[in-house]
């Protein structure tokens, strides 16, 4: 946790006392975003995102390249691949995994990786590789062990890609689904940090699974992890097409023209939880039935079963490639 002023520490202590007594549920009134607690949580997320930007050294150049009009590899690629050697090795390892390689020879350098998949695909690989170290902490309130959030994020991204493939999304559409899914839960570490490790069990906060994760978060810290997503993505310079499906993965109808994409992220999220990727215990919050979400997208049960079965090996393969270098 970053260093805080005395006033900020006192505010955090009040949040933890409120949490420990479980008497803070929905006690803040309807104007949540105007409350001091919500502002504090937002500030924590912005600080965390700014701090992580130092660890995401490769990403500004990659995002700049990925945001250019679609077309062949440009002469500006040198800027996108001028990366610290260790991070470059991690990205190349992830790009050489079975899922990202998708057939063909293992890429020998980052320029080859970009030329084969395009800058959007390269950007996705870079986030996956970088997040392996950035999101390594355990999130006990959410049920994730060490590295658990990374497994969940990557599993959700792989599932969304495969669902997009089943629904005949074009390559750019699948890349947006992958990226939105990879980023959909980046607000959770901030909220875990606010709660501390001595917070009550998730099962208690969710009232035995009766509440959704958003309702439990609002009741305790007056803010949801989904609301923190656009704050962090804006600091990281991610293109805005990713924002709605990432932010509204619990309420796809709010994503406007990208409601279908947000629905896919929501479905992929629940599939990853059903596969228990990264979870040390079963997911303790209320979620919509998997079959109903799949039915809305006209996906058959065998398709969802195939996606779920593929997640384990795909994420394990990516993790193995990265760990071979990271260790």
Kinemage of the C-alpha trace (Angstrom):
@kinemage 1
@onewidth
@group {chain A} dominant
@subgroup {mainchain}
@vectorlist {calphas} color= white
{ca unk a 1} P 0.000 0.000 0.000
{ca unk a 2} L 1.260 3.497 -0.783
{ca unk a 3} L 2.167 5.863 2.055
{ca unk a 4} L -0.753 7.997 3.236
{ca unk a 5} L -1.162 11.198 5.188
{ca unk a 6} L -2.498 10.966 8.754
{ca unk a 7} L -5.906 12.083 7.567
{ca unk a 8} L -6.000 9.434 4.843
{ca unk a 9} L -4.935 6.775 7.324
{ca unk a 10} L -7.714 7.767 9.697
{ca unk a 11} L -10.204 7.529 6.839
{ca unk a 12} L -8.924 4.085 5.955
{ca unk a 13} L -9.220 3.006 9.610
{ca unk a 14} L -12.843 4.131 9.606
{ca unk a 15} L -13.491 2.032 6.496
{ca unk a 16} L -11.941 -1.024 8.127
{ca unk a 17} L -13.933 -0.526 11.340
{ca unk a 18} L -17.071 -0.198 9.276
{ca unk a 19} L -16.137 -3.379 7.426
{ca unk a 20} L -15.328 -5.366 10.556
{ca unk a 21} L -18.705 -4.569 12.074
{ca unk a 22} L -20.555 -5.137 8.798
{ca unk a 23} L -22.798 -2.185 9.661
{ca unk a 24} L -21.873 -0.094 6.649
{ca unk a 25} L -23.995 -1.770 3.992
{ca unk a 26} L -25.784 0.865 1.915
{ca unk a 27} L -25.301 3.468 4.642
{ca unk a 28} L -23.968 6.214 2.409
{ca unk a 29} L -27.149 7.284 0.605
{ca unk a 30} L -27.821 7.538 -3.124
{ca unk a 31} L -25.122 10.092 -3.979
{ca unk a 32} L -22.247 7.642 -3.603
{ca unk a 33} L -19.778 9.385 -5.881
{ca unk a 34} L -19.959 12.598 -3.852
{ca unk a 35} L -19.036 10.847 -0.611
{ca unk a 36} L -15.570 11.219 0.867
{ca unk a 37} L -15.165 7.441 0.926
{ca unk a 38} L -15.854 7.069 -2.803
{ca unk a 39} L -13.487 9.940 -3.607
{ca unk a 40} L -10.798 8.304 -1.501
{ca unk a 41} L -11.185 4.960 -3.264
{ca unk a 42} L -11.075 6.682 -6.661
{ca unk a 43} L -7.923 8.494 -5.585
{ca unk a 44} L -6.357 5.199 -4.510
{ca unk a 45} L -7.150 3.668 -7.918
{ca unk a 46} L -5.643 6.611 -9.775
{ca unk a 47} L -2.530 6.451 -7.594
{ca unk a 48} L -2.223 2.701 -8.150
{ca unk a 49} L -2.632 3.109 -11.917
{ca unk a 50} L -0.013 5.877 -12.005
{ca unk a 51} L 2.385 3.767 -9.933
{ca unk a 52} L 1.876 0.742 -12.180
{ca unk a 53} L 2.594 2.846 -15.246
{ca unk a 54} L 6.258 2.608 -14.270
{ca unk a 55} L 5.990 -1.184 -14.453
{ca unk a 56} L 4.192 -0.960 -17.793
{ca unk a 57} L 7.092 0.748 -19.506
{ca unk a 58} L 6.398 -0.880 -22.842
{ca unk a 59} L 2.757 0.033 -23.041
{ca unk a 60} L 2.623 3.742 -23.976
{ca unk a 61} L 4.529 3.091 -27.206
{ca unk a 62} L 2.574 -0.094 -27.863
{ca unk a 63} L -0.770 1.620 -27.300
{ca unk a 64} L 0.312 4.493 -29.560
{ca unk a 65} L 1.149 1.998 -32.301
{ca unk a 66} L -2.059 0.027 -31.738
{ca unk a 67} L -4.149 3.197 -31.958
{ca unk a 68} L -2.918 4.033 -35.465
{ca unk a 69} L -5.196 3.272 -38.438
{ca unk a 70} L -5.151 -0.386 -39.442
{ca unk a 71} L -2.548 -1.181 -42.052
{ca unk a 72} L 0.782 -2.900 -42.631
{ca unk a 73} L 3.628 -2.684 -40.145
{ca unk a 74} L 5.034 0.846 -40.086
{ca unk a 75} L 8.502 2.258 -39.709
{ca unk a 76} L 7.485 3.445 -36.244
{ca unk a 77} L 7.669 -0.080 -34.849
{ca unk a 78} L 11.154 0.595 -33.542
{ca unk a 79} L 9.597 2.857 -30.887
{ca unk a 80} L 7.160 0.154 -29.841
{ca unk a 81} L 9.863 -2.453 -29.333
{ca unk a 82} L 12.453 -0.295 -27.579
{ca unk a 83} L 11.726 -2.043 -24.291
{ca unk a 84} L 13.727 -3.022 -21.238
{ca unk a 85} L 15.318 -6.404 -22.112
{ca unk a 86} L 13.738 -8.484 -19.350
{ca unk a 87} L 10.253 -7.204 -20.173
{ca unk a 88} L 10.906 -7.771 -23.873
{ca unk a 89} L 11.826 -11.374 -23.075
{ca unk a 90} L 8.592 -11.861 -21.121
{ca unk a 91} L 6.507 -10.451 -23.973
{ca unk a 92} L 8.282 -12.629 -26.515
{ca unk a 93} L 7.777 -15.690 -24.292
{ca unk a 94} L 4.051 -15.010 -23.937
{ca unk a 95} L 3.769 -14.410 -27.682
{ca unk a 96} L 5.464 -17.754 -28.288
{ca unk a 97} L 2.906 -19.672 -26.212
{ca unk a 98} L 0.516 -22.020 -27.954
{ca unk a 99} L -2.494 -19.738 -27.577
{ca unk a 100} L -0.903 -16.600 -28.994
{ca unk a 101} L 1.189 -18.370 -31.611
{ca unk a 102} L -1.873 -20.157 -33.027
{ca unk a 103} L 0.274 -22.264 -35.288
{ca unk a 104} L 3.433 -21.401 -37.151
{ca unk a 105} L 6.962 -20.913 -35.863
{ca unk a 106} L 7.823 -19.309 -32.564
{ca unk a 107} L 8.556 -15.582 -33.143
{ca unk a 108} L 12.258 -14.812 -32.853
{ca unk a 109} L 11.939 -11.093 -32.053
{ca unk a 110} L 9.321 -8.473 -31.145
{ca unk a 111} L 9.122 -6.972 -34.632
{ca unk a 112} L 8.231 -10.425 -35.994
{ca unk a 113} L 5.599 -10.763 -33.279
{ca unk a 114} L 4.040 -7.446 -34.314
{ca unk a 115} L 4.210 -8.193 -38.016
{ca unk a 116} L 2.440 -11.522 -37.558
{ca unk a 117} L -0.346 -10.461 -35.238
{ca unk a 118} L -0.577 -6.699 -35.691
{ca unk a 119} L -0.027 -4.041 -33.062
{ca unk a 120} L -3.332 -4.708 -31.286
{ca unk a 121} L -2.432 -8.363 -30.748
{ca unk a 122} L 1.063 -7.361 -29.650
{ca unk a 123} L -0.430 -4.885 -27.184
{ca unk a 124} L -2.582 -7.666 -25.708
{ca unk a 125} L 0.437 -9.958 -25.343
{ca unk a 126} L 2.396 -7.148 -23.672
{ca unk a 127} L -0.331 -6.580 -21.078
{ca unk a 128} L -0.564 -10.320 -20.365
{ca unk a 129} L 3.193 -10.596 -19.826
{ca unk a 130} L 3.468 -7.423 -17.751
{ca unk a 131} L 0.437 -8.210 -15.599
{ca unk a 132} L 2.053 -11.502 -14.573
{ca unk a 133} L 4.246 -9.538 -12.185
{ca unk a 134} L 1.958 -6.561 -11.566
{ca unk a 135} L -1.063 -8.601 -10.409
{ca unk a 136} L 0.789 -11.270 -8.442
{ca unk a 137} L -0.687 -10.405 -5.027
{ca unk a 138} L -3.355 -12.520 -3.344
{ca unk a 139} L -6.851 -11.023 -3.021
{ca unk a 140} L -8.321 -13.076 -0.152
{ca unk a 141} L -11.645 -11.221 0.028
{ca unk a 142} L -12.378 -12.156 -3.592
{ca unk a 143} L -11.048 -15.688 -3.132
{ca unk a 144} L -7.890 -15.316 -5.267
{ca unk a 145} L -4.587 -16.763 -4.133
{ca unk a 146} L -1.159 -15.449 -5.194
{ca unk a 147} L -1.167 -14.895 -8.966
{ca unk a 148} L -4.872 -15.816 -8.871
{ca unk a 149} L -6.172 -12.573 -10.363
{ca unk a 150} L -3.739 -12.939 -13.278
{ca unk a 151} L -5.066 -16.451 -13.972
{ca unk a 152} L -8.636 -15.167 -13.824
{ca unk a 153} L -7.979 -12.155 -16.085
{ca unk a 154} L -6.125 -14.182 -18.707
{ca unk a 155} L -8.702 -16.984 -18.525
{ca unk a 156} L -11.529 -14.495 -19.048
{ca unk a 157} L -9.657 -12.972 -21.981
{ca unk a 158} L -9.055 -16.366 -23.603
{ca unk a 159} L -12.714 -17.311 -23.084
{ca unk a 160} L -13.919 -14.023 -24.615
{ca unk a 161} L -11.633 -14.546 -27.613
{ca unk a 162} L -13.000 -18.054 -28.175
{ca unk a 163} L -16.608 -16.878 -27.770
{ca unk a 164} L -15.964 -14.083 -30.269
{ca unk a 165} L -14.528 -16.676 -32.621
{ca unk a 166} L -17.685 -18.809 -32.252
{ca unk a 167} L -19.806 -15.747 -33.004
{ca unk a 168} L -17.750 -14.876 -36.117
{ca unk a 169} L -16.256 -11.629 -34.783
{ca unk a 170} L -13.538 -10.278 -37.070
{ca unk a 171} L -9.909 -10.249 -35.795
{ca unk a 172} L -10.084 -6.649 -34.536
{ca unk a 173} L -13.367 -7.397 -32.764
{ca unk a 174} L -11.785 -10.406 -31.056
{ca unk a 175} L -8.784 -8.327 -29.989
{ca unk a 176} L -11.103 -5.758 -28.361
{ca unk a 177} L -12.930 -8.572 -26.542
{ca unk a 178} L -9.616 -10.004 -25.368
{ca unk a 179} L -8.341 -6.658 -24.093
{ca unk a 180} L -11.594 -5.650 -22.385
{ca unk a 181} L -11.711 -9.024 -20.614
{ca unk a 182} L -8.073 -8.820 -19.597
{ca unk a 183} L -8.762 -5.448 -17.950
{ca unk a 184} L -12.242 -5.992 -16.529
{ca unk a 185} L -11.208 -6.645 -12.887
{ca unk a 186} L -8.225 -4.298 -12.515
{ca unk a 187} L -10.096 -2.337 -9.832
{ca unk a 188} L -10.205 -5.279 -7.418
{ca unk a 189} L -6.673 -4.909 -5.965
{ca unk a 190} L -7.489 -1.321 -4.970
{ca unk a 191} L -10.599 -2.412 -3.070
{ca unk a 192} L -8.751 -5.337 -1.472
{ca unk a 193} L -6.106 -2.854 -0.334
{ca unk a 194} L -8.801 -0.684 1.247
{ca unk a 195} L -10.282 -3.642 3.113
{ca unk a 196} L -6.986 -5.038 4.345
{ca unk a 197} L -6.211 -8.683 4.990
{ca unk a 198} L -8.261 -8.782 8.198
{ca unk a 199} L -11.590 -8.043 6.502
{ca unk a 200} L -14.542 -10.387 7.110
{ca unk a 201} L -14.941 -13.393 4.808
{ca unk a 202} L -16.463 -12.779 1.410
{ca unk a 203} L -19.266 -15.177 2.266
{ca unk a 204} L -20.254 -12.937 5.180
{ca unk a 205} L -20.086 -9.739 3.156
{ca unk a 206} L -22.124 -11.283 0.347
{ca unk a 207} L -24.706 -12.552 2.852
{ca unk a 208} L -24.154 -16.161 1.868
{ca unk a 209} L -24.132 -15.424 -1.847
{ca unk a 210} L -27.351 -13.398 -1.834
{ca unk a 211} L -25.577 -10.174 -2.840
{ca unk a 212} L -23.656 -9.577 -6.040
{ca unk a 213} L -20.014 -8.548 -5.783
{ca unk a 214} L -20.974 -4.977 -6.734
{ca unk a 215} L -23.580 -4.753 -3.969
{ca unk a 216} L -21.093 -6.032 -1.383
{ca unk a 217} L -18.430 -3.558 -2.571
{ca unk a 218} L -20.820 -0.613 -2.460
{ca unk a 219} L -21.958 -1.580 0.999
{ca unk a 220} L -18.421 -1.641 2.343
{ca unk a 221} L -16.311 0.919 0.429
{ca unk a 222} L -19.017 2.858 -1.418
{ca unk a 223} L -17.486 2.117 -4.823
{ca unk a 224} L -17.322 -0.847 -7.206
{ca unk a 225} L -14.329 -2.354 -8.927
{ca unk a 226} L -16.075 -1.798 -12.268
{ca unk a 227} L -16.303 1.961 -11.673
{ca unk a 228} L -12.531 2.111 -11.219
{ca unk a 229} L -11.810 0.572 -14.639
{ca unk a 230} L -12.107 3.740 -16.809
{ca unk a 231} L -10.025 5.771 -14.351
{ca unk a 232} L -7.129 3.341 -14.631
{ca unk a 233} L -7.451 2.727 -18.377
{ca unk a 234} L -7.399 6.455 -19.069
{ca unk a 235} L -4.110 6.808 -17.191
{ca unk a 236} L -2.689 3.872 -19.166
{ca unk a 237} L -3.743 5.389 -22.495
{ca unk a 238} L -5.899 2.466 -23.595
{ca unk a 239} L -8.167 3.267 -26.542
{ca unk a 240} L -11.748 4.057 -25.592
{ca unk a 241} L -13.306 1.193 -27.564
{ca unk a 242} L -12.183 -1.069 -24.713
{ca unk a 243} L -13.779 1.011 -21.931
{ca unk a 244} L -17.531 0.120 -22.178
{ca unk a 245} L -17.248 -3.698 -22.340
{ca unk a 246} L -14.581 -3.690 -19.593
{ca unk a 247} L -16.456 -1.319 -17.284
{ca unk a 248} L -19.967 -2.711 -17.789
{ca unk a 249} L -19.231 -6.424 -17.593
{ca unk a 250} L -21.731 -6.751 -14.735
{ca unk a 251} L -24.408 -4.644 -16.477
{ca unk a 252} L -23.981 -5.057 -20.264
{ca unk a 253} L -27.128 -3.075 -21.041
{ca unk a 254} L -25.283 0.044 -19.878
{ca unk a 255} L -22.590 -0.368 -22.544
{ca unk a 256} L -24.779 1.177 -25.238
{ca unk a 257} L -23.655 0.234 -28.737
{ca unk a 258} L -21.194 -2.266 -27.231
{ca unk a 259} L -23.767 -4.151 -25.163
{ca unk a 260} L -23.061 -7.384 -27.052
{ca unk a 261} L -19.324 -7.075 -26.379
{ca unk a 262} L -20.006 -6.379 -22.692
{ca unk a 263} L -22.306 -9.429 -22.594
{ca unk a 264} L -19.485 -11.568 -23.970
{ca unk a 265} L -17.088 -10.258 -21.306
{ca unk a 266} L -19.709 -11.015 -18.639
{ca unk a 267} L -20.187 -14.549 -19.947
{ca unk a 268} L -16.425 -15.123 -20.229
{ca unk a 269} L -15.994 -13.853 -16.650
{ca unk a 270} L -18.521 -16.376 -15.332
{ca unk a 271} L -17.010 -19.199 -17.416
{ca unk a 272} L -13.577 -18.440 -15.914
{ca unk a 273} L -15.084 -18.493 -12.422
{ca unk a 274} L -16.864 -21.766 -13.214
{ca unk a 275} L -13.466 -23.165 -14.232
{ca unk a 276} L -12.154 -21.855 -10.870
{ca unk a 277} L -9.119 -20.245 -12.477
{ca unk a 278} L -7.052 -18.533 -9.789
{ca unk a 279} L -9.627 -19.205 -7.065
{ca unk a 280} L -8.609 -20.717 -3.748
{ca unk a 281} L -12.268 -21.205 -2.846
{ca unk a 282} L -15.532 -21.206 -4.764
{ca unk a 283} L -16.807 -17.853 -5.965
{ca unk a 284} L -19.088 -16.596 -3.180
{ca unk a 285} L -21.193 -13.960 -4.931
{ca unk a 286} L -24.497 -14.187 -6.751
{ca unk a 287} L -24.140 -14.377 -10.560
{ca unk a 288} L -26.596 -14.782 -13.448
{ca unk a 289} L -27.031 -18.389 -14.657
{ca unk a 290} L -24.428 -19.367 -17.238
{ca unk a 291} L -27.042 -20.979 -19.469
{ca unk a 292} L -29.171 -17.823 -19.595
{ca unk a 293} L -26.224 -15.634 -20.605
{ca unk a 294} L -25.125 -18.130 -23.257
{ca unk a 295} L -28.687 -18.344 -24.578
{ca unk a 296} L -28.865 -14.574 -25.014
{ca unk a 297} L -25.847 -14.804 -27.321
{ca unk a 298} L -27.226 -17.867 -29.135
{ca unk a 299} L -24.355 -20.029 -27.939
{ca unk a 300} L -24.992 -23.746 -27.480
{ca unk a 301} L -24.025 -25.571 -24.245
{ca unk a 302} L -21.398 -27.679 -26.091
{ca unk a 303} L -19.715 -24.466 -27.291
{ca unk a 304} L -19.483 -23.101 -23.755
{ca unk a 305} L -18.244 -26.470 -22.478
{ca unk a 306} L -15.495 -26.501 -25.122
{ca unk a 307} L -14.432 -22.952 -24.202
{ca unk a 308} L -14.300 -23.848 -20.500
{ca unk a 309} L -12.233 -26.975 -21.156
{ca unk a 310} L -9.736 -25.032 -23.250
{ca unk a 311} L -9.082 -22.356 -20.630
{ca unk a 312} L -6.943 -24.426 -18.293
{ca unk a 313} L -4.290 -25.511 -20.762
{ca unk a 314} L -4.244 -22.177 -22.615
{ca unk a 315} L -3.561 -20.105 -19.493
{ca unk a 316} L -1.164 -22.706 -18.090
{ca unk a 317} L 0.804 -22.636 -21.345
{ca unk a 318} L 1.124 -18.841 -21.264
{ca unk a 319} L 2.090 -18.902 -17.574
{ca unk a 320} L 4.714 -21.599 -18.136
{ca unk a 321} L 6.363 -19.668 -20.957
{ca unk a 322} L 6.556 -16.511 -18.833
{ca unk a 323} L 7.717 -18.285 -15.671
{ca unk a 324} L 10.577 -19.933 -17.550
{ca unk a 325} L 12.074 -16.455 -17.898
{ca unk a 326} L 10.617 -14.688 -14.864
{ca unk a 327} L 12.238 -17.141 -12.465
